[in-house]
């Protein structure tokens, strides 16, 4: 019996985990694209109740068919569904009809920080009230602790959380809820602690949703959301977090849709105020207690004010009566007027004024650091940032120790944090007075904060080097804060440099909107400081243009690149290396604008300059040769591209070695040329070698490794090796998501490539989900009017067509073509793709004349762009055959069908999935013209080839088989 019970428990846990995986993906897509249970049910071809029950922990174990259909509609890979997910479902066989909501953690899960070693008084009643609220059950409302700044909300919540942890609540998790991103990141962190396998492998949004679903399935846990500013930031989560205790602290009067238990936190009563001051100062004599009693009244019994006053008296050993006298001078207007309006905050500000007056005389180093910290974010700052603020690190450590002793900062071994109210007071005070000469350095603390952050920031981050990202991530909120505080002040060279370098990090991470903002501001600042011709200004202008190009804003980048080129030519000369760099960047932008002929001259000139400066056998020369090869590839000059690429590879191998990452880049680019020529075996060999080098030098989880895998998957797909390609494509997506996150453009590219593979395998619903996700990312990063957005829309249109959503496919396809025409050059070689794909939807709708006209335009444009014998023309010709068939114009279709077969066979060989389709089209044309012998022979050949390359169950294979059966039946009919 024990074994049976254990098996049932294991099955229940497996069922909970299975549902968590499905609900995490659904939750992420619900926030991103509004996916509902009804929509999911329609995509999965199931009833809404069936889907709802399958995801509900209170319902019995769903069937495998139901689980597989839901997972497929959510976009999980077929390999994952048939492998890991099926294994997980199989292990639920022993589960009973119902499951219980019980915590299943054997070890405590918590991230609570240690409580400060200081008296905790005056809040027993409030603490008892919190402890009376339940942590178990269902439908539990959140608890909201409201109070003014300085009332001790965070301290109360922390002591309550520790009490709950000691009582066995699990998990007990603290989230600094300063905004929606911080809340999502906090929940994702919980996911990582709860499940080491799932948490780190999911994007942040899905990991957060996973954590919420995990909590939904259990009770007895505690979540603290500290310092919530807006109910909208948390509202979307509260509806699900109802089976444990949710504690919220806020300074605002917030309302929650499903209600809340409220605890309003006001000042201490007089007895507790005096007790706290006695504990902090150690004074119990009658005169001191009398002064402390009066002091508590003056401070309005506000906890933060009491602690600040007590810490000051304890550090300075000043008599309470003397301190009270100084404070009353401030209240009477003798001390500088605090720059705040709120009466409680004004009281706290006066306390700090008294403290700072003392520190200026006894500890000027501490005052300097405090003023620097005022211009940083209220987030923890690495202590190492402050190392250069004073002549030695020892003096920095001593000054921070003084600030901590006066309760002005929170200090750990690695980080320092300042209360946001103190920061605001210090900044306002500095802005409202004229400094004396000895205070000039302190008054310019924001400039010192800029310089320290600029010095502490690591080397410029790149997309290829992810090791520098974590330090940048910790510094980013402080950079944003100091940039905001310096707005409108005297321009600083260090600030321009810091913004530019931070822009490089954001560019590498794919946060292009933020990167563009900082790089624009860096350029404007540099122009004010140095003028338009200074080298720093040119660097900022060039970097901004590069980010604009990355964001697909090539038309905006082009004039900036031309201006950079013009100034470099005037300042440095036409043959300078800086000029060569500008020429190369201009050529890159023109290539992406589809102006390949125009890109040729700057790319060739850049090569000549570098070759003259460094010689033929130099790695920079190899890089320029490779760039020029890319331009020739775009022009269809494959032989020239091949020669240039091979020469670039030879030089790189000679100068850097066979196993250098740059060698892998050259191999990968050369493989693209071979693919364009239809040399797929050569391309495969090059890509496999490039992947091997990249893995060895950069690691299995590096973004460049993902790129190599993705390219290899594309070539494998081209030759019909879909299953092999699928593994590489899914690994490439996983690595990219882990490295860049779920909102990076490279993630969208990987999703798009995976969709093409799913389409090739006939998994149309999964392809549709992938295309939707790729489009969402692209829209969020690049916006509507962008060529990349047009491409994502075009791919989505085709997936909609394949899943039978024809009217939506037509609307999306037309939208894609309109954007492409508005954002691409008229002769851009990619434009025919949009016309051709829209035409296929017209065919499905029976509008064959419109389809024919569009396909004819697409074929002519492709011939003009690539030449009549280019492999892509075979696809356009074959598609045209279909429309001509529907119009009954078989004689006209025949030469196009034969041409498509000849081109495909020439490039792809005699046994390829694409050739099977072309043979099928030719066979159907011949049969329609009553040339039955040749037609049937080609149809049988097409079926045999499709079964070999695609498999007997593939939709394309099934279609070819049906047409062969129909033709054979017709032949047998008398």
N, C-alpha and C positions, 0 to 999 in steps of 0.2 A: 504493500500500500504506500509506503514511503516513496518508493521509486515512481509510482504513478503520480503522487502529489507533486514530486519534484518536476516530473515531466510537464505536468499541467502548468506549474509556475513558470517554467522555461518557455512554454508555448505562449503564455499570457504576455510575458516580457517581449517575446518576438513579435507578437501581434501589435503591441504598443509601439514598438520601434518601427514596424512596417508602416503603421498609420502616421507616425511622426514624419517619416521620409516623404510620404505623399502630401501631407498637409503643409509641410515646410515649403515645398515647391509651389503648392497652390497659393499659400499665403503671400509668397514673394510675387507671384504673377498677379494676384489680386490687387496688390498695392501698385504694381507697375502698369498693368493694362486693364484693371477692372474685371478680372476673371471672376465669374460667379459660379455657383454650383450648377445652375441651369445651363450656362455656357459649356462648362466642363462635361456635363451629361450629354449635351448635343454632340460635342466633339468625340466623346468616347462611344457614341451611339448606344447609350444606356438611358434608363429612366432616371429622373432626378432623385426619386426616393432611393433607388438602388445606390447611386453615388453617395448620397447623404448618409445612408446607413453604413456603407463601406468605410466611411471616414470617421464614423462616430464610435467612440470607445464603448458605448453602452449597448451596441448591437453585436450580433454574432459575427463570427469570422466570415469574411466575404469569400466568394469563389475565386479561383485563380483567373478565370476568364474576366471577371470584373476587375480584379487588381491589375491585370495586364492591360486592359482597355483604358483604365484611368491613367496608369503610368505612361502609356503611349501618348495619350492626349495631352499630358503635362510636359511632354518633350524629352522623357528619359530615353537613353539609347537602347536599341534592341538588345545589344550585348549585355547591358546592365539588367534589363528586364528578365531576359531568359537565363541569366547567370545568377548574380547576387540576390536580386529581388525574388526570384523563384525559390532559391535556397532558403531565404528568410521566410517566405510564405509557407513553404513545406514544413518548417520547424514550428509552425503554429497549429499543427494538426491536433495536438493534445489539448488545445484550449477549450474551456467550457463555454457555454452559451453567453455568459456575462463575464465581465472583468471588473475588478475592484480598483478604486482609486487609492492606492497605497504607495507611499514612498518606497523606493527600492534601492536607495543608496546605502552602502555599508560604511562609507567614510564621509566625514563632514566636508561639505563644499561651501566655502565662504571666502570672501575677499575683504573682510572688515579690517580697517586700519586700527591700530592700537589707540585706546583712549588716552588723552593727555594725563600725565601724573599730577592732577590738580583736584581740589575739592569739587565734588558734584553735590550741590545742595540746592534746596528750594524747589525741586521739581518732583518730589516723591508722589504728590497727588497726580500729576500729569503722567508720570511713569506708570503708576498703578492703573490709570485709565487705559493707557496703551496696552498694558499686559492683560487687561480684561477683554480686549477684542480677540475674537477667535482667529486661529490660523488654520483651522481644518473645516471641511465641509464644502458646500457648493453655493454659488450665488453670493459670495462675500463681497460687500462693497469696499472701495478703497477708504483709507483713513488719511485725512488731510490735516497736517499740522500747520496752522497759519500764524504768522507773527511778523513784527517789524524786524528790520535788520538789527542784529545784535541781541535779539531776544533769546538766543540759544537753541534754535530749532534743530540745527545739525547735531549739536552736542546731545540733546535729548534723544534724537533718533538713533544716534550711535550707541548710547547706553542701552536703549531698548533693544537694538539689534543684538548686542552682546548677550543680553539676558535671554533672548530667544534662542541664540545659539547654544548657550549653556543648558537651556531647557530641552534641547534635542531637536529643535526645528532644523530642517535640512531640505534644500540649501537655504542659506541666509546670504543674500547678495546685494551689494551696494552699487548704485549707479549714480554718477554725477550727471544729473539730467539737465544740463545747461542748454540743450537744443535737441532737435529730432535725430541728428546724426549721432550725438553722444548717447542718446537712449538706445538707438539701434546697435551701436558698438558695444554698449554695456551688456545687452542681451546676447549679442554674438559671443562676447567673452564668457558668459555663463555657459553657452553651448559648448565652447571649447573645453571647459572644466567638466561638464557632465559626460561628454563622450569624445574621447581623444581621436576617434576615427572619423566621426561626422563633423564635429565643430570646425577643425582647421581646413577641411576640404571644401566647405561651402563658401560662396560669397557672403559678405557681411549681412545683406538683407535676408538671404535664405537661412543663414545661421541664426539670426535673431528670431525669425519665424519658427525655426526648429525648436529653439529654447522655449518660446511661448507655448507651442504645442506640447512639449515635454511637461511643462508646468500644468497645462490644462488637464493632463492625464493623471495628475497626482495632487495630493493635498499635504498640508503640514509644512509649507515653505513660507519664506518671508522675502519680499523684494522692497528695497528702499530706493525711491526716486528723489534725490536731494536737489533742492533749489530749482524747482520747475517754474518757468517764467510764463508759460502759455499753455492753456488746457489743450489746445490743438496738437501740441507736441506729443501728448501722451494719450489723447482720446482714442486713437485707433487701436491701442494695445489693451486698454482697460476692459473692453468688452469680452476679452478672452481670459484675462487673468483674474478669475473669480473663485478659484479653489484653494487659495492660500491668502496670506496677508500682504496687501500692497500698502505701503506707507509712503506718503508724499509730503515733502516739506516745501513751503513756498512763502514768499513775502506778499503775494498777490491774492486777491479774492477771486478764486477760480471756481467755476461750476463744471460738474461732470454730468454727462448725459444720463448715466444710470445712478446718480446720487453718490453721496459719500458721508462717512462719519467725520465730523469736524472737531478739531481740538484747537482752540484759539490760545496762543501763548502770549501772555502779557509780561509786565515786569514782575520781579520778586516782591514778596511782602517785606516790610521793613525788618522783621526779625531775621529772615534768611539773608537779606542784604548785609546786615551787620555781622552775622555769623561768617559769611564768606570773606568779608574784609578782614575780620580777626584771624581767620585761618591763613589768608594770604600774607598778612603782615606780621603775624605772630604777636600782635599787641593786644593785651588784655587789661592793661591798667585803666583806671577809671577815666583819666583825662583823655587817653587815646580812644577809648570806646565812645566817649561823648563826641569827640571829633568825627569818628567813623560814622556814628549815627547821623550827624548832620551832613556828612559827605554823601551818605546813601540817599538822603533826601534830595540834595543838589543834583545827584546823578539820575534821579528819577527811578531808582531801583532797577536800572537796566543791566542785565547780566554782563554783556560785553564791556560796558563802561566800568562796572565794578571790578571786573578782572583786569582791565587795563590799569585802573588806578591802583589796585592792590599790587600788581606786578611792578609798577613804577616805585611805589613806596618800599617794597621789599628789596629792590635793586639799589636804591639810593639811600636807604635808611633815613629818609626824610620823615620828620614828625607829621602825623596825620593833620594836626592843626595847621602846620605851616603849608602843607599841600592844599588844604581846604582854602587857606587864604589866597594862594596863587590861583586856584580854580575860580574863586569868586571874582578875582580881578578880570579874568577872562569873561565871565558872565556879565561883568559890569562894563565891558568894552575896553579894558586896559590891554588885554592880549589881542593879537591880530584876529579880526572877525573871521570865523570859519566860513568857507565858501559853500555852505549848504543851507537849505531852507527848512528841512524837517527838524523839529525841535529835538527829538531823540538823537538824530544823527549829529545835530549841532553840539549836543552835549559830549558825544563821543569824540567829535572833532576837536573840541576844546581840551579834552584829556590828552589827545595826541599832541596838541600844540604845547602843552606843558611838558610832556615827555620829550618832544623834539628840542625844546629850549635847553633842557638838561643835556641831551645827547650831543647837541652841537658843541657844547663846551667840553664834555668829557669823552665823547666817542664820535668825532667827526667822520671817521671811516664808516661807522654804522649808518649815519644819516645819509652819506653819499650812496651806499648800497640800497638803502630803502627808497631813495628818490629814483634810482635807476629801475628798481623793481616796480615802481608805480607806473611805468610806461610799458611794462610787459603785460601779458595776459594773466588773469587770475588762476590759470592752470599751473601745475607744478613746473618749475624751470630747472633744468640741470644746473647744479651748483658750479660745474666747470665753466659755464658761460661767464661767470663773474670773476674768473681767475685773473683777468687782465685789468680789473677795475682799480686795483691797488698794487703797490710795488711788489708785494709777495703774496703767495697763496696763504701763508700763515696769517697775514693781516686780514685777508678776506675771511678766513675761517673764524678768527677772533671776532670780527665785526658781525658776522652772521650769528655767532653765539650770543653776542650782546642783544641783538634784535630778538632772538628767540627767548632770552631771559626776560625781556620786557614784554613778551607776548605780542610782538609786532609781526612776527612771521611764524610759520610752521616749518620746522626744519627736520629733514631726515639725512641719512648719510649721503644721499645722492641728489636730493631735490630741495628746493625752497619755494614756499607758497605764501602769498600775501592776500589778506582779506580785500575783496573788491571795494568795500567802502573806504578802507584806508587808502587804497590806490586813488580813488576818486577825489578824496580830500587833499591828498598830496599834490595831485596834478592841478586841481583848482587853485590851491594855495600858491603853487609855483607860477601859475599864469596870472595871478592877481597882485604880484609885488615886484618891485625892481630890486634885483639882488645887489648886495654889496660886493666889493671886489673879492673878498675871501669866500663869498658864497657863489661866485660865478660858475664854478665847476658843478656845484650842486644844481644850480638853476638850469644848467644845460644838460641835465641828466638824461633827457630824451636823446640828445645827440650821442651821449656816452652809451646809452642802451643800444643805439644803432651800431656803433663801432664794436661793441662787445659781441653782439649777435653776428655781425659780419665776420669777426675774427673766429668765432666759435663754430660757425657753419662749416660743415665738411666740404671737401672738394666737390665741384659741380657734379650733380647726379646725372647719370645717363640711363637710357632705357636698357643698355646692355650691362650695367653694373648696379644691381639691386642692393648691394651691401651698404651703400650710403643712404638708403631710403629711411630706415628707422630713426637715425638721428635727425634727419630733416623733418620727419613727421612730428617729433617732439618739439622742434623749434618753430614749426609753422604757425601755431596760434600766437606766439610771441612776435614773430615777424609781422603778421597781420595787424596785431595791436599797435606796434610801434609805428608802422606805416600810417595807420589811421590817426595816431596822435601827432605825427609830424606834418599832417596835411595842412598846407597853408603857411608853414613856417619856412625859415631860411633853408634853401636847398643844400643838401649834404652829398658829397661824392660817395661817401660810404653807403648812404641810403640807396642811391641809384645802383650801386654795385650789389647790395643786399637784395634789392627787388629783382634785379636781373638774374642773380644766381638762384633765387627762390623760384623765379619763372622757369628756369632750366629744370629744376626738380619737378615742378608741377607739369611741365611739358612731358618729361619722361614718364610720369605717372598717368598721363592721359587726361589730367584735369585742365583741359585746354582753355575753358572760359576764364578760370582764375589765372592761368599762365598768361593769357593775352592781356588781362587787366594789369598785372604787375609789369609785364614787359612794355606795355604802352606808357605806363607811368614812369618806368625807368628811362625810357627814351625821352619823354618830355622833360624830366629832371636833368638829364645829361645835356640836352640842348640848352636849357637855361644856364647850366653851370659852365659848359665848355664851348657852346656853339655847335653848328651843324657839321663842322669839318674835323672835329676832334676824333682821335682813334676810338675813345670810349663811346662816343655818340654813334659812330659807324658800327661798332660791335653791337650796341643795343638795337639799332635799326635792322641790322642783319638778322639778329636773333628773333626780333619780332616778326620779320618777314618769314623766317623759317617756321615759326609757330602758326602763322596765318596759313602757310602752305599745308602744314600738318592738319589744320582744321578744314582744309578744302577750300579756303578763301584765296585761291590762286590769283584771281583778278585784283584783289586788294594787295596781295603780296608783290605782284609784278612791278608796279610803279615804285614801290619802296626798294626793291632789289635793283631796279635801274638807277635810282637815285644814289644808292650805296655804291654801285659800280661807277657812276659818273664822278663822285667825290673821290673814290679811291684812285681813279685814273688821273684826276687833277692833282691830288696830294702826293701820291706815290709813283705815278707813272703807269703807262699802259702795260708794262711787262713786270709789274711787281706781283709778289705772291698774294698779297691782299686783293689785288685786282683779279687774280686767277680764282680766288675763293668766291668773289662776287659773281664772276662769270659762271662758275659751276652751279651756284645756287639759282641763278637766273635760268640756266638751261634746265635744271630740275623742274622749276615752276612751269616753264613753257611746255615741257613734256607732258605734265599733268593737265595743262590746258588743251592738250591735243594739237599743239602747234609744233609738231616734231621737226619740220624743216627749219623753222625759226630757231629751235633749240640747238640745232646742229652746230651753228657758227660759234656761239659762246662756249659750248662744250669742247669744240676743237681748239679754240684759242686758249682755254684754260689748260688743256693738255700741253700745248706748245710752250706756254710760260713755265709750267712746272718742269717740263722736260729740259728746257734751257737752264733753269735754276738748279735742279737737282741731278740731272743726267737721266739717261735711259733706264738704268738699273737701280731705281729707287722706289721705295714702297709708295710714295706720293704719286709718282708717275703711274704706277700700277693702278692706283685708285682712280686717277683721271681716265686712264684707258678703259677701265671697267664702266665708269659713268658714260663714256662715249659709246660703249657697246650697247648700253641700255637704250640710248637714243636711237641707234641704228636698228635695234630690235623693234622698237615702236614704229619705225618707218618701214619695217618689213625687209630691211637690208640684212638678211640673216647671214650671208656669207661674210660681209664686213664685220658684223657683230661677232661672229664666231672667231674670226682672226684676232680681233681686238681682245675678246675675252680670254682666248688662249694665251696671248702675249701677257696680259695682266696676271694670269695665273702663274706663268713661268717666272715673272719678276718677283711676285710675292713669295713663291716657294724658295727662290734663290736668296732673297733678302731676309725673310722672316721664318722660313722653314716650312716643312710639310705639315706640321701639326699646329700651326698658328690659327687663331680665330679668323684672321683676315683671309687666310687661305680657304677656309670654309665658305666665306662670303663669295670669293671668286668662283669657287666650285658651284655654289648655288646659282649665281647669275649665269654662269656658262650653261648650266643645266636648263635654264629657261630658254636659252637660244636653241638648244638641241630639241626641246619640247616643241618650240615653234616650227622647227624644221621637220617635226614628226619622228625624230631620232629618239624614241622613247627608251630604248635599252641603254643608250649612252647617257641619257638624262638620269635614269634610275641609278646607274653606277656612280655618277657624280653626286647626286643627292644623298645616297647612302654614305659615301665617303665624307661629305660635308656634315652630315648628322653625326657620324662617328667622331670627327674632330671636335665638333661643338660640345658633344657630351663629355668627351675626355677633358677638354680644357675649361669648360664653363659649368659643367654639371648637368644632371638629368632634369633639374627643375628650373633651368634658366630660360628666360624669354626667347633667346636666340635658338635654344634647342626646340622650343615650341614652333618657331618659324620654320626650322628645317623639317620637322615632322609634318607640318602642314603642307609644305611644298612637295614632300615625298608622297603624301596622301593624294595630292592633286594629280600627280603623274600616274600613280597606281590606278586612280579612278579613270584616267584617260585611256588606259589600256585594259580596263574592265576588271581589274583585281579589286573588287569592291570590299570584300571582307578584310583583306590586308590593309587597305586604305582606311577602313573604319577605325581600326585600333589606333593608328597614328593620328587620325583627325581628332578622336576623342581625347587622347593624351595631350595633344596640342592645345585643345580647349581647356582642359583641366589645369595645365601648367600656366597658361595665359591668365586664367581667372585667379589662380593663386598669386601670381606675380603682380598683376596690374589691377585686379578687382573685376567685378562684374559689369562695370560701366565704362570700360575702356574701349576705344575703337578697335584695337586688335582683338578684343573679345568678340566684337561684332563680326569681324572678318572670319574668325574661327567658327563662329556659329553659322555663318553663311556657307562656308566650305563644307561643314558637316551636313547642312541641309541639302546641298547638291549630292552628297553621297547617299543620304536617305532617299532622295528622289530617284537616284540611279537604281537603288535596291527596291523601289516600289513602295517605300514607307512614306506615303504622301502626307498623312496626318502629322507624323513626327516632323517632317520637313517644314510643314506649315507653322508649327509651334516654334521651331528654330528661327524661321524667317521673321516671325513677329518679334521675337526677342532681339534679334539683330537690328531690326528697324527701330525699336524703342531706344536702344542704346545710341544709334546713329542720330536719331532726332534729338535726343537729349544733349548730345555733344556738339553736333554741327548745325542743327536747326533744319528747317524745311528746304530752303533754297540752296541746295548743295548737290554736286554730282554724286557723291557717295550715298546721299539720301535717295536720290533718284534710282540708283542701282539696287538699294535694299527694297524699295517699293516695287521695282520691276521683278525682282525675285519673288517677293510676296505675291504679286499678281499671278505668277505662274503656279505657285503652290495653291492659291485659291482656285485657279482654273482646274487643276488636277483633282481637287477635292470636291468639285461640282458647284462651287460658289461663283457662278459665272458673272452675274451682274456686278458683284463686288470686285471680282477680278478685273472686269472692264474699267470700272471707275478708278481702281488703284493703278492699273496699267496706263490709263490716259494721264493720270496725275504724274506718274513717273516720267512719261515722255514730255509732258509740258515743262517739268522741272529741268530735264536734261537739255531740252532745246533752249531754255532760258539761261542755263549756267555753263553750257559747253559751246565751243567754237563750232560754226556750221559744218566744217569739214572734219570734225573729230571722229576718229575711227570707231569709237564706241557707240556713236549715235544709232547706227543700223540695228544694234541689239534691241533698243527700246521699240523701234518700229516693228521689227520682226516678232517680238514677244507679244506686243499688243495685237498683231495680226492673228496670232494663234487663238487668242480669245474671241476675236471676230468669227473665226471659223467655227469654234465651238457653239457660238450663238446662231450659226447659220447665215452669217453676213459675209458670204464668200467673196463678193466683188470688192468689198472694202478690204478684206484680208489680202486679196490678190494685189491690189494697188500698193498696199503698204509693203508686202513682201517683195514686190518688184523694185520698189524704191530702196529697200534694205539691201538687196542683192547688188544693185548698181553702185550703191554707196560703198559696200564692202569691196567690190572689185576695184573701185577707184582708190580706196584706202590701202588695200593689201595686195592688189594684183589678182588676175583671174584664176591663177592656179594655187592660191592660198587655201589651206585646209578649211578655214572658216567659211569660204564660199560654198563648200560642199553642203554645209548645214543650211545655208540660205537657199540654195538650189533645191535641196530635198524638201524643205518646208514649202517652197513654192509649188512643188508637185502636188502636195496635199490639196491646196486650194484649187488648182486646175482640175484635179479629179472631181471635186465637189461641183465644179462648174461644168463638168462633162467634156472638158477640152483635153482629151487624152493624147491626141497627136502632138499638141503643143507641150504637153507634160513630158513626153518620152525623152527628148534630148536633155532636159534638165535632170531626169532620173538617171540616165546613163552617165552624165557628167558627174553627178554626186557619187555614184558607185566608183567611177574611175579615180576621182580625187581621193576618196576615202581609202581605197585599196592601196593607192600609191603611198599614202602617208602612214596608215595604220597597219598595213599588212593584210593577210588573207583570213585572219580569224579574230575578229574584234566585234564587240557589241554594236558599235556604231555602223560597221559594215553590214551587220545583220539587218538593221533598220533600213539602210539604203537599199539592200537587195530586196527586202520586202516591198518597199515603195516601187522599185523598178518592176518587180514581178506583178504587182497589182495593176500597174500601167499596161503591161503587156497583156495580161488577162482581159482587161477592159477593151483592148484592141483586138481580142480574139486570137492572139498569138499564144495559144495555150501551152504548147510543148515547152517553149522557152520559159514561159511564165511559171508553170508548175515546177519546173526544174529549179528555178531561182527561189521559189517560195519554200521548197523543201530544203534547199541550201541555207536559206535564211533561218528556218526553224532549227536546223541542226546547229548552226552557229550560235543562235540565241540560247539554246539549251546548254551549250558548252560554256558560254561566257557569262550568261546571266542566271542560269539555273532554270529548271523546268517549271517552277512555281512563280517566277517573276511575271508581273502584269504584262510586260512587253512580249515575253515569250508566249504567254497565254493568248494574247491578241493575234500574234503571227500564226499560232496553231489553229485558232478558230477560223482565220481567213483561209488557211490551207484546207481545212476540213470542208469549208463551204465551197471552195473551188473544186475539190475532189468530188463532192456530192453533185455539183453541177455537171461534172464530166460524166457521172454515172447515169444521170437522168436522161431517159430516151427522148 
